[in-house]
């Protein structure tokens, strides 16, 4: 997948001094320009935060989610993934991206991983794509993610998908 250079335009903004000071500090910490950081923030808002709000997605801290998941039996986790599928995850994805196709879903998936602060590696070749996701939330969360990913792969009619889960990671590979 090749990325083409996007056209850009200049924009002048008035920003509260306190916010600008925080933006400058963060850009120094991340060793990126204020311009790059501002573009990242705007991109995250456009690609994730605004559509997520419209789709009814809410944010739950890991410290709350981990004990909830860990107190469930494995069959309950799989039932929750099934209910998630039945309750319209496809509609949620459509609400967020306006299209249900592999490239759009993967772009949305990358955005979710980034805003969720999950460490991941995406390796692509001419005919396959592999994700290694380090979520650090336990085996049961791995099982949930594996089942949800399996549904997406099945719904998009992608053949030859493989999954591997551990206590803290989910790896999946799909043929393109």
Order of alpha helices (4+ residues) and beta strands (2+ residues): alpha-alpha-alpha-alpha-alpha-alpha-alpha-beta-beta-alpha-beta-beta
